[in-house]
Amino acid sequence: MSDLGNRQDLDLDALRRGVADGGSPHDGAAAPVELNPFAKQIADQFRDNNYSPTMLIGQFRMFELASLLAIGLFACYMEPVPADSHFLTRFAVTAVGATLTVLFLQLADTYLIPSIRAARRNARRVLAAWALGFILTYLGVSIAEGVLYPVGAGTIWFLFGAAFLLGERLLTAYAIRNWARNGVMERRAVIVGGGEPAKQFIRALEQQPDNDIRICGIFDDRGSERSPSVVAGYPKLGTFAELVEFARLARIDMLIIALPASAEARILQLLRKLWVLPVDIRLAAHTDRLRFRPRSYSHVGSVPMFDLFDKPIRDWDSVAKRAFDIFFTVIGILALWPVMLAAAIAVKATSEGPILFRQNRHGFNNEIIKVLKFRSMYTNMTDQTAVKAVTKGDPRVTPVGRFLRKSSIDELPQLFNVLKGELSLVGPRPHSVHAQTGERKYVDVIDSYFARHRVKPGVTGWAQVKGLRGELDSDEKIRARTQHDLDYIENWSLLFDLKILFLTPISLFNTDNAY
């Protein structure tokens, strides 16, 4: 990017690869930094989850589809139809009408937040889409053999459907305005870098009528002479080192770097600290006159931003993954409960102490979770910190525990962590908070280590099915496992999860590193 001023088309993938591959082990966000009291107070105000506009629109679309379908079936019930007209046929016809209407509403751009908020102004487009969907459906039915929808039923469906669409959109517009005032539905952002560039960006953002971004504060390393303590009415909360901790404490959705795109070294330095966070990272581009590929941009109104990193597994993808987790976890518990019962009896019968072992491990966004395992060590030798990894022939491991660990049966109680939502069925394996290789913590070996925590950890993962199980006793092993975890995050799909899930039993036959 040093010759950025001479380039008309920039491939941001090269920048992402440079961030992920470059830098020294100390460039990343390793040790947590204590926030100043003011920044901590602000972070506490944003601890509650907000509501994703993407999720809202998806649910709103499904609600209108289901409601129009229900109104159509109600019209059939209210008005007698031919005796030879089957319910499933009427249901299919009604579903087609409702689906066509939702499609036309989508084409008319009425499923955008600004359109929903301006319900009165967009009433004509909504009615036109409903009329078009209804007319096409009714004409198609009328020319078919037999009249499935008499005039009375069709009239009821059309009038009730129109009244419903207008009424519920007025109520939704009121709700959205109320949510926006209360901070329920917004994208929370932090400005990275202060001074005049940040001020110009904030002013441009504030002028956009469709702005759904709430700026929570500004972080900058520079002193007050170059970066004032208040920029465009927003306070400077701390340094870049404090920003990582702030973003983890608060429910931040986006980091916006307010630096010129030509500041290559500065941007790369920042990204090596920030990309480990599960947030969108954008570069303000409102003052740049360079022309980049359209796919590199996102916009708030007319304000452009470069898309540097996206939060992985978000919105409906996260819903699909959660449904996947619950479905296969329930199946797993039903299929494996005899094995878990036998393991519990064996642990209790062969050594004193509890059946289960609870250990603090890193979860999503570095949050601390208590992961369940069948106890595999003697009670007086258990290691809550896991500073000393289990090795081959380790005297701390019981005979039963050795079998449980080699077969990975000791991990089965983590299925209940999945049901609680602390773990995913598939994802990077959670490591102990104090885990280390030799005398060094994992993050001191590889700077991208914490980037594993941008998604929920899993009971099984891509690294495990590729043979990277058990003890991490060398720098090469932790680097290899981390790289596999990052590859999984970048290439995630439900099919990928399914592949890993079905490869897991096969991978258990490789017990070379399982002690």
C-alpha positions in Angstrom: 0.0 0.0 0.0 3.0 2.3 0.0 2.3 3.1 -3.7 -1.4 3.5 -3.0 -1.5 7.0 -4.5 -0.5 5.6 -7.9 -3.0 2.7 -7.9 -6.6 2.8 -9.2 -7.7 -0.7 -8.1 -6.6 -2.2 -4.8 -7.1 -5.9 -3.9 -7.8 -5.7 -0.2 -7.3 -9.5 0.1 -3.5 -8.8 0.0 -3.9 -6.5 3.0 -5.8 -9.2 4.9 -3.2 -11.8 4.2 -0.5 -9.4 5.3 -2.2 -8.8 8.6 -2.8 -12.5 9.2 0.7 -13.6 8.2 2.9 -10.7 9.2 4.1 -9.2 12.4 6.0 -10.4 15.4 4.4 -12.3 18.2 4.2 -9.1 20.2 2.1 -7.2 17.6 -1.1 -8.9 18.6 -3.4 -8.2 21.5 -1.8 -10.5 24.0 -2.1 -9.3 27.6 -5.3 -7.6 28.7 -5.0 -3.9 29.6 -6.7 -2.3 32.5 -9.2 0.3 31.2 -9.4 3.8 32.8 -12.5 4.3 35.0 -14.2 6.5 32.4 -13.8 4.0 29.6 -15.0 1.2 31.8 -18.1 3.2 32.8 -18.9 3.7 29.1 -18.2 0.0 28.3 -20.7 -1.0 31.1 -23.4 1.0 29.3 -23.1 -1.2 26.2 -22.9 -4.7 27.9 -26.4 -5.6 26.8 -26.9 -7.2 23.4 -28.4 -5.0 20.7 -30.7 -6.2 17.9 -29.2 -6.8 14.4 -31.1 -4.9 11.6 -30.4 -7.9 9.3 -32.0 -10.2 11.7 -35.0 -7.9 12.2 -35.6 -7.6 8.4 -35.4 -11.4 8.0 -37.9 -12.0 10.8 -40.1 -9.2 9.5 -40.1 -10.8 6.0 -41.0 -14.2 7.4 -43.7 -12.7 9.6 -45.4 -11.0 6.6 -45.2 -14.2 4.5 -46.8 -16.3 7.3 -49.5 -13.7 8.0 -50.6 -13.4 4.4 -50.7 -17.1 4.2 -52.9 -17.3 7.3 -55.2 -14.5 6.0 -55.7 -16.4 2.8 -56.5 -19.7 4.6 -58.9 -17.7 6.8 -60.7 -16.4 3.7 -61.2 -19.9 2.4 -62.7 -20.8 5.8 -65.0 -17.8 5.8 -66.3 -18.4 2.2 -67.4 -21.9 1.1 -65.3 -23.4 -1.7 -66.0 -26.2 -4.1 -66.3 -29.6 -2.4 -63.8 -31.1 -4.7 -61.2 -28.5 -3.7 -58.6 -30.1 -1.5 -57.1 -28.2 1.4 -53.5 -28.9 0.3 -54.3 -27.4 -3.1 -55.8 -24.3 -1.5 -52.8 -24.1 0.8 -50.4 -24.3 -2.1 -52.2 -21.6 -4.0 -52.3 -19.3 -1.0 -48.6 -19.9 -0.4 -47.8 -18.9 -3.9 -49.7 -15.7 -3.5 -48.0 -14.8 -0.3 -44.6 -15.7 -1.7 -45.1 -13.6 -4.8 -46.2 -10.6 -2.7 -43.1 -10.9 -0.5 -40.9 -11.1 -3.6 -42.5 -8.0 -5.1 -42.1 -6.2 -1.7 -38.4 -7.1 -1.9 -38.1 -5.9 -5.4 -39.8 -2.6 -4.4 -37.1 -2.1 -1.7 -39.7 -2.1 1.1 -37.6 -4.4 3.2 -34.9 -1.8 4.0 -34.9 -0.2 7.4 -35.4 3.4 6.0 -38.4 2.1 4.0 -39.9 0.4 7.0 -39.4 3.5 9.2 -41.2 5.6 6.5 -44.3 3.4 6.4 -46.7 6.2 5.4 -44.5 7.4 2.5 -44.1 3.9 1.2 -47.7 2.8 1.5 -48.3 3.0 -2.2 -45.4 0.7 -3.0 -46.6 -1.8 -0.4 -50.2 -1.8 -1.8 -48.9 -2.1 -5.4 -46.8 -5.1 -4.5 -49.7 -6.8 -2.7 -52.1 -6.0 -5.6 -49.7 -7.4 -8.1 -49.0 -10.6 -6.2 -52.7 -11.1 -5.5 -53.8 -10.4 -9.1 -51.3 -12.8 -10.6 -52.2 -15.5 -8.2 -56.0 -15.0 -8.6 -55.7 -14.9 -12.4 -53.7 -18.0 -12.4 -56.3 -19.8 -10.3 -59.2 -18.5 -12.3 -57.9 -19.8 -15.6 -57.2 -23.2 -14.1 -59.9 -25.9 -14.2 -62.3 -25.3 -11.3 -62.5 -22.2 -9.3 -60.5 -22.6 -6.1 -61.1 -19.1 -4.9 -64.6 -17.7 -5.3 -65.0 -14.0 -5.6 -66.1 -13.6 -1.9 -63.0 -15.5 -0.6 -60.7 -13.5 -2.9 -62.2 -10.2 -1.8 -61.8 -11.1 1.9 -58.2 -12.1 1.3 -57.3 -8.9 -0.7 -59.0 -6.5 1.7 -57.8 -8.1 4.9 -54.3 -8.5 3.5 -54.1 -4.9 2.5 -55.3 -3.7 5.9 -52.8 -6.0 7.6 -49.8 -4.8 5.6 -50.6 -1.2 6.1 -51.4 -1.6 9.8 -48.5 -3.8 10.8 -46.0 -1.6 9.0 -47.2 1.5 10.8 -46.8 -0.3 14.1 -43.4 -1.6 13.1 -42.2 1.8 12.0 -43.2 3.1 15.5 -41.3 0.2 17.1 -38.2 0.8 15.1 -38.1 4.5 16.0 -38.5 3.6 19.6 -35.8 0.9 19.5 -33.5 3.4 17.8 -34.0 5.9 20.6 -33.4 3.3 23.2 -30.3 1.9 21.5 -31.9 -1.6 21.0 -31.4 -1.6 17.2 -28.2 0.0 16.1 -24.7 -0.8 15.1 -22.3 0.2 17.8 -19.0 1.6 16.5 -15.7 2.9 17.9 -13.6 5.4 15.9 -10.0 4.4 15.8 -7.8 7.5 15.4 -8.8 11.0 16.3 -8.1 14.5 15.0 -9.5 16.1 11.9 -10.1 12.9 9.8 -12.3 11.5 12.6 -14.1 14.8 12.9 -14.9 14.9 9.2 -16.1 11.3 9.1 -18.4 11.8 12.1 -19.9 15.0 10.6 -20.5 13.2 7.3 -22.1 10.3 9.1 -24.4 12.5 11.2 -25.8 14.0 8.0 -27.1 10.7 6.7 -30.8 10.2 7.3 -30.3 6.4 7.1 -27.5 6.3 9.7 -27.9 3.3 12.1 -24.4 3.6 13.6 -24.0 4.7 17.2 -20.5 6.0 18.0 -19.5 4.8 21.4 -16.2 6.7 21.7 -12.8 7.4 20.1 -9.4 5.7 20.8 -6.1 7.2 19.8 -2.5 6.9 20.9 -1.6 10.5 20.1 -1.5 13.3 22.6 -4.1 16.1 23.0 -2.1 18.5 20.8 -2.7 16.2 17.7 -5.8 14.4 18.9 -8.2 16.4 21.1 -9.8 14.7 24.1 -13.2 15.4 22.5 -13.8 15.1 18.7 -17.2 16.2 17.2 -18.7 15.8 20.6 -17.4 12.3 21.3 -14.8 11.6 24.0 -11.4 10.0 23.6 -11.6 6.9 25.8 -8.1 5.7 25.7 -5.2 4.3 23.7 -5.2 1.6 21.0 -4.0 -1.0 23.6 -7.1 -0.2 25.7 -9.4 -0.5 22.7 -9.1 -4.2 22.5 -10.3 -4.7 26.1 -13.0 -2.1 25.6 -14.4 -3.9 22.5 -14.5 -7.1 24.4 -16.3 -5.7 27.4 -18.8 -3.7 25.4 -20.9 -5.2 22.7 -19.2 -3.4 19.9 -20.2 -4.3 16.3 -17.7 -2.2 14.3 -14.3 -0.5 14.4 -13.9 2.3 12.0 -10.3 3.4 11.3 -10.3 7.2 10.6 -6.9 7.3 8.9 -6.0 8.1 5.3 -5.7 4.9 3.2 -2.1 5.9 2.3 -0.9 5.5 5.9 0.2 1.9 5.2 2.4 1.2 8.2 -0.1 2.8 10.7 -3.0 0.8 9.4 -1.2 -2.5 9.3 0.0 -1.9 12.9 -3.5 -1.3 14.0 -5.0 -4.2 12.2 -2.5 -6.6 13.7 -3.9 -5.6 17.1 -7.6 -5.4 16.1 -8.3 -8.3 13.7 -8.5 -10.8 16.6 -11.8 -9.2 17.7 -15.2 -10.6 16.4 -16.2 -7.3 14.9 -16.5 -5.6 11.5 -13.4 -3.5 10.7 -13.8 -0.7 8.3 -11.5 2.0 6.9 -13.2 5.4 6.5 -13.0 6.4 2.8 -15.1 9.5 2.6 -12.1 11.8 1.7 -10.3 9.4 -0.6 -10.5 10.2 -4.3 -9.2 6.8 -5.4 -11.4 4.4 -7.3 -11.6 0.9 -5.8 -13.6 -2.1 -6.8 -17.3 -1.8 -5.7 -17.1 -5.0 -3.7 -14.5 -3.4 -1.4 -17.0 -0.8 -0.1 -19.9 -0.7 2.2 -22.0 2.5 2.7 -23.9 4.3 5.4 -26.1 6.5 3.3 -23.6 8.1 0.9 -20.6 7.7 3.2 -18.2 5.0 1.9 -16.0 2.7 4.0 -13.5 0.0 3.0 -14.5 -3.5 4.2 -11.2 -4.8 5.7 -12.6 -7.6 8.0 -16.1 -8.9 8.6 -17.4 -10.6 11.7 -17.5 -14.3 11.0 -20.7 -16.4 11.4 -23.1 -13.6 12.0 -26.8 -12.9 11.9 -28.7 -15.8 10.1 -25.6 -17.8 9.8 -25.3 -17.9 13.6 -29.0 -18.9 13.8 -28.4 -21.8 11.4 -25.3 -22.9 13.3 -27.1 -22.8 16.6 -29.9 -25.0 15.1 -27.3 -27.3 13.8 -25.7 -27.6 17.2 -28.9 -28.3 19.1 -30.2 -30.9 16.6 -27.0 -33.0 16.4 -26.2 -32.5 20.1 -29.6 -33.9 21.1 -29.0 -36.8 18.7 -25.6 -37.3 20.2 -26.8 -37.4 23.8 -29.6 -39.8 23.0 -27.2 -42.1 21.2 -24.3 -41.9 23.7 -26.0 -41.7 27.0 -25.1 -45.4 27.8 -21.4 -44.6 27.1 -21.6 -41.5 29.4 -23.3 -43.5 32.1 -20.7 -46.3 32.0 -17.9 -43.7 32.1 -19.4 -41.9 35.1 -19.8 -45.2 37.0 -16.2 -46.2 36.1 -14.7 -42.8 37.3 -16.6 -43.0 40.5 -15.9 -46.6 41.2 -12.1 -46.5 40.6 -11.0 -43.3 42.3 -12.2 -40.9 45.0 -13.6 -37.5 44.0 -16.2 -36.0 41.7 -17.3 -37.5 38.4 -17.0 -34.3 36.5 -14.1 -31.9 36.2 -14.7 -28.2 35.5 -12.0 -26.1 34.0 -11.9 -22.4 33.0 -11.2 -22.0 29.3 -11.4 -19.3 26.8 -14.7 -19.0 25.0 -16.1 -16.7 22.4 -14.5 -13.2 22.4 -12.1 -14.4 25.2 -14.9 -14.8 27.7 -14.2 -17.3 30.4 -16.4 -20.4 30.4 -16.4 -23.5 32.6 -15.9 -26.6 30.3 -17.1 -30.0 31.6 -15.1 -33.2 31.3 -15.1 -36.6 33.0 -12.4 -36.5 35.7 -9.4 -38.3 34.4 -6.8 -37.5 37.1 -6.5 -38.3 40.8 -8.4 -35.7 42.7 -5.4 -34.5 44.7 -3.4 -34.1 41.5 -5.9 -32.3 39.3 -4.6 -29.2 37.6 -7.2 -26.5 37.2 -4.8 -24.2 35.4 -3.4 -26.8 32.9 -0.1 -25.0 33.0 1.6 -28.5 33.0 0.2 -30.4 30.0 -0.6 -34.1 30.4 2.3 -36.2 28.9 2.7 -39.9 28.0 2.6 -42.0 31.1 1.7 -39.1 33.3 1.3 -40.4 36.9 -1.5 -37.9 37.6 -3.9 -39.8 35.2 -5.9 -42.7 36.5 -6.0 -46.0 34.6 -9.7 -45.3 33.7 -8.8 -41.7 32.9 -6.1 -42.8 30.5 -8.7 -44.8 28.5 -11.2 -42.0 28.6 -8.6 -39.5 27.3 -7.3 -41.8 24.5 -10.9 -42.4 23.3 -12.0 -38.8 23.9 -14.9 -40.1 26.0 -13.8 -37.7 28.7 -15.0 -34.8 26.4 -18.6 -36.1 26.0 -20.0 -34.0 28.9 -19.2 -30.9 26.8 -22.3 -31.7 24.8 -24.2 -30.1 27.7 -22.0 -27.0 27.3 -23.3 -26.9 23.7 -26.9 -27.0 24.9 -26.1 -24.1 27.2 -24.8 -22.1 24.3 -21.2 -21.9 25.7 -19.7 -24.2 23.1 -20.5 -25.1 19.5 -20.5 -28.7 18.3 -17.8 -27.8 15.8 -15.2 -25.0 16.2 -11.7 -24.3 17.5 -11.1 -26.4 20.6 -11.2 -24.3 23.8 -7.9 -24.1 25.6 -7.3 -23.5 29.3 -6.9 -19.8 30.2 -3.3 -20.5 31.5 -2.3 -23.1 28.9 1.2 -22.9 27.6 3.8 -24.8 25.7 7.1 -25.0 27.6 7.4 -21.8 29.5 5.5 -19.6 27.1 1.8 -19.0 26.7 0.3 -19.8 23.3 -0.2 -16.1 22.4 3.5 -15.6 22.9 4.2 -18.2 20.2 1.8 -17.0 17.5 0.3 -13.5 17.5 -2.9 -14.6 15.7 -3.8 -17.0 18.5 -6.6 -14.9 19.9 -8.2 -14.7 16.5 -9.5 -18.3 17.2 -11.9 -16.7 19.6 -13.9 -14.8 17.0 -16.3 -17.7 17.0 -17.5 -20.1 19.7 -15.1 -22.9 20.5 -16.2 -26.4 19.6 -16.3 -30.0 21.0 -14.5 -31.1 17.8 -12.8 -29.1 15.1 -10.9 -29.0 11.8 -7.5 -29.3 13.5 -8.6 -32.3 15.5 -9.9 -34.3 12.5 -6.6 -33.5 10.7 -4.7 -35.3 13.4 -3.8 -32.3 15.6 -5.0 -33.7 18.9 -3.6 -33.9 22.4 -0.5 -32.4 23.8 0.8 -29.1 22.4 4.5 -29.4 23.4 6.1 -27.4 20.6 5.8 -24.1 18.8 5.1 -25.9 15.5 2.1 -27.7 16.9 0.4 -24.6 18.3 1.1 -22.8 15.1 -0.4 -25.7 13.0 -3.5 -26.0 15.2 -4.1 -22.2 15.2 -3.7 -22.1 11.4 -6.3 -24.9 10.9 -8.6 -23.1 13.3 -8.3 -19.8 11.3 -8.9 -21.7 8.1 -12.0 -23.1 9.5 -13.3 -19.7 10.5 -12.6 -18.2 7.1 -14.2 -21.1 5.2 -17.1 -21.9 7.5 -20.3 -23.4 6.2 -22.9 -25.9 7.5 -21.6 -28.4 5.1 -18.1 -27.9 6.4 -19.4 -28.5 10.0 -21.2 -31.6 8.8 -18.0 -32.9 7.2 -16.0 -32.3 10.4 -18.7 -33.9 12.5 -18.7 -37.1 10.4 -14.9 -37.3 10.2 -14.5 -37.0 14.0 -15.2 -40.7 14.8 -12.7 -41.7 12.2 -10.0 -39.3 13.6 -10.4 -40.9 17.0 -8.5 -44.0 15.8 -5.4 -41.8 15.7 -4.3 -41.8 19.4 -0.6 -41.0 18.9 -0.8 -37.7 20.8 -3.7 -38.5 23.1 -2.4 -39.2 26.6 
